[in-house]
Amino acid sequence: MLKRLAFSLSGLLICLLVVVTLLEPFLGTEAVKDYFYTSPIIICLWGITASISVVYLFRQSVHKNLITFLLHFSFVVILAGSLVTHLFGKQGTVHLRIEQPQNEYVVDDGRSCFFEFSKNAKNQYIKLLDFQVEYYDGTLSPKDFASTIEVSNGEEVVQGQTAMNRVFSYKNYRFCQQSYDEDERGVTFSVNHDPYGIALTYCGYFLLFFSFVTFFFQKNTRFRQLYKR
């Protein structure tokens, strides 16, 4: 019964993911995110599926084989990391002009939040020091653009760089370039503050990789029998 229910819910979620992926180019990423990926109904479906799957694994005594159990349990950890990110993570944007420090950013729901790089609330800011754009030869199409930024947590000042495919991380904040002003003296950064969800998700991926590799070295498994034959 549990197995059939888990497979049915998993199949339903997979079908929904396929449909939403096909509709995303027409509806837009933000609409899909608001009405599907962060929908309470979808989150509950993921939670119920994960809970039923864990109960089924224990009833089938899968936990007695540690590697096999970790292989399945890693997906639960990854889902838990996604849930923590949804509940406690903050995503937003900050617009910086050269040599004009900012101490707050705007989250997706429109609220302003102060940067919390440390417990010292004074003199915390992020500042754009320099911005450079590299164009394709003979065109006005940007090939790459890079920013040099300065961050202060009230006790120390740190400089870092971001580019089109380079993220700057500092004190559980991740800054990624989103766009730049026409006069090339200002940049809009996406801000991601997720101290717990990302760490939990990475632990899940590490468990998945470790158990997947270790699985092939276990004795008396179907894979080993086929390999010997």
C-alpha positions in Angstrom: 0.0 0.0 0.0 2.7 2.5 1.0 4.8 1.6 -2.0 1.9 2.1 -4.4 1.0 5.4 -2.8 4.6 6.6 -2.9 4.9 5.7 -6.6 1.5 7.3 -7.4 2.5 10.6 -5.7 5.9 10.6 -7.3 4.4 10.0 -10.7 1.9 12.8 -10.2 4.8 15.2 -9.2 6.8 14.2 -12.2 3.9 14.8 -14.6 3.3 18.2 -13.0 7.0 19.1 -13.4 6.9 18.1 -17.1 3.7 20.2 -17.7 5.1 23.2 -15.8 8.4 23.0 -17.7 6.6 23.1 -21.0 4.4 26.0 -19.9 7.2 28.1 -18.4 8.2 29.8 -21.7 4.6 31.0 -22.1 3.7 31.9 -18.5 7.1 33.3 -17.4 9.5 32.1 -14.7 8.0 34.3 -12.0 4.4 33.0 -12.6 5.6 29.4 -12.5 7.5 30.1 -9.3 4.6 31.8 -7.6 1.8 29.4 -8.6 3.7 26.1 -8.7 7.2 25.8 -7.2 6.3 27.7 -4.0 2.6 26.7 -4.0 1.5 25.3 -0.5 -0.2 22.4 -2.3 2.9 21.3 -4.2 5.1 21.7 -1.0 2.6 19.5 0.9 2.7 16.9 -1.9 6.5 16.8 -1.7 6.4 16.5 2.1 3.8 13.7 2.0 5.7 11.8 -0.6 9.0 12.1 1.3 7.4 11.1 4.6 5.7 8.0 3.1 8.9 7.0 1.3 10.9 7.2 4.6 8.3 5.0 6.4 8.3 2.5 3.5 12.1 2.3 3.6 12.1 1.5 7.3 9.3 -1.1 6.9 11.3 -2.8 4.1 14.3 -2.8 6.5 16.4 -0.8 3.9 18.1 0.9 6.9 19.9 -2.3 7.6 22.0 -1.7 4.5 23.5 1.7 5.3 24.7 2.6 1.8 21.3 1.8 0.2 19.5 3.7 2.9 21.8 6.7 2.5 21.3 6.6 -1.3 17.5 7.0 -0.8 17.7 9.2 2.3 19.9 11.8 0.4 16.9 12.8 -1.6 14.9 13.5 1.6 17.8 15.7 2.8 17.8 17.6 -0.5 14.1 18.2 -0.3 14.5 19.3 3.3 17.1 21.8 2.2 14.7 23.2 -0.4 12.0 23.6 2.3 14.4 25.4 4.7 15.4 27.8 1.8 11.8 28.5 1.1 10.8 29.1 4.7 13.9 31.0 6.0 15.9 32.1 3.0 15.7 35.6 1.6 16.1 36.5 -2.1 16.1 40.0 -3.4 18.1 42.7 -5.2 20.3 45.7 -4.5 21.2 48.5 -6.8 24.7 50.0 -6.4 26.2 53.1 -7.9 30.0 53.6 -7.8 31.2 54.8 -4.4 27.7 55.0 -3.0 27.4 52.4 -0.1 24.2 50.6 0.6 23.2 48.9 3.9 19.9 47.3 2.8 18.4 45.4 -0.1 14.9 44.8 -1.4 13.5 41.3 -1.0 11.0 39.7 -3.5 7.9 40.8 -1.6 9.0 44.4 -1.7 10.3 44.8 1.8 13.6 46.3 2.6 16.0 44.3 4.8 19.3 45.4 6.3 22.4 43.5 5.6 23.4 41.5 8.7 27.1 40.5 8.1 27.8 40.4 11.8 26.1 41.2 15.1 27.6 44.7 15.1 24.8 46.7 13.4 27.0 49.8 12.8 28.9 50.5 9.7 27.7 47.5 7.7 27.5 48.2 4.0 28.2 47.0 0.5 29.8 49.4 -2.1 30.6 49.3 -5.8 34.2 50.3 -6.4 34.5 49.7 -10.1 32.6 48.3 -13.1 34.0 47.2 -16.4 32.2 45.9 -19.6 34.0 43.9 -22.3 32.2 43.9 -25.7 32.5 41.5 -28.6 34.8 42.9 -31.3 33.0 45.3 -33.6 29.7 45.1 -31.7 27.9 46.6 -28.8 26.9 43.2 -27.4 28.5 42.6 -24.0 30.9 39.7 -23.8 31.4 40.0 -20.1 31.0 42.5 -17.3 32.8 42.5 -14.0 32.4 44.5 -10.7 34.7 45.1 -7.9 32.8 45.5 -4.6 33.6 46.3 -1.0 31.8 44.8 2.0 32.1 46.0 5.6 30.7 44.1 8.6 31.5 46.8 11.0 34.8 45.2 12.1 36.6 44.4 8.8 36.5 45.5 5.2 36.7 42.9 2.4 36.9 43.4 -1.4 35.7 40.9 -4.0 34.8 40.6 -7.6 31.8 39.3 -9.5 31.3 38.6 -13.2 28.6 37.2 -15.5 29.4 33.6 -14.2 31.1 34.4 -11.0 29.3 34.8 -7.7 30.7 36.7 -4.7 29.9 35.0 -1.3 30.4 36.7 2.1 28.9 35.8 5.5 26.1 33.6 4.0 25.2 36.2 1.4 25.6 35.5 -2.3 25.8 38.4 -4.8 25.3 37.8 -8.5 25.3 40.4 -11.2 21.8 40.9 -12.8 22.0 44.0 -14.9 23.9 47.3 -15.2 23.0 50.9 -15.9 23.3 52.5 -19.3 26.1 54.9 -18.1 28.0 51.8 -16.8 28.3 53.4 -13.4 25.7 51.3 -11.6 24.9 47.6 -11.2 21.9 45.6 -9.9 22.8 42.5 -8.0 20.6 39.6 -7.0 21.0 38.9 -3.3 20.6 35.4 -1.7 20.7 35.1 2.0 20.3 31.4 3.0 22.6 30.3 5.8 20.9 27.0 6.5 19.1 25.7 3.4 22.1 25.8 1.1 24.3 23.9 3.6 21.6 21.3 4.1 21.1 20.9 0.3 24.8 20.5 -0.2 24.9 17.8 2.5 22.2 16.0 0.6 24.1 16.1 -2.6 27.3 14.9 -0.8 25.4 12.0 0.6 24.0 11.2 -2.8 27.4 11.2 -4.4 29.1 9.3 -1.6 26.4 6.6 -1.4 26.2 6.3 -5.2 29.9 5.7 -5.6 30.2 3.4 -2.6 27.2 1.4 -3.8 29.3 -0.1 -6.7 31.9 -1.5 -4.2 29.5 -3.4 -2.0 29.6 -7.2 -1.9 26.7 -9.5 -2.7 24.7 -6.9 -4.6 22.9 -7.5 -7.9 25.4 -5.2 -9.6 28.4 -7.2 -8.3 26.8 -10.4 -9.5 26.2 -9.1 -13.0 29.8 -7.7 -13.0 31.2 -11.1 -12.1 29.2 -12.8 -14.8 
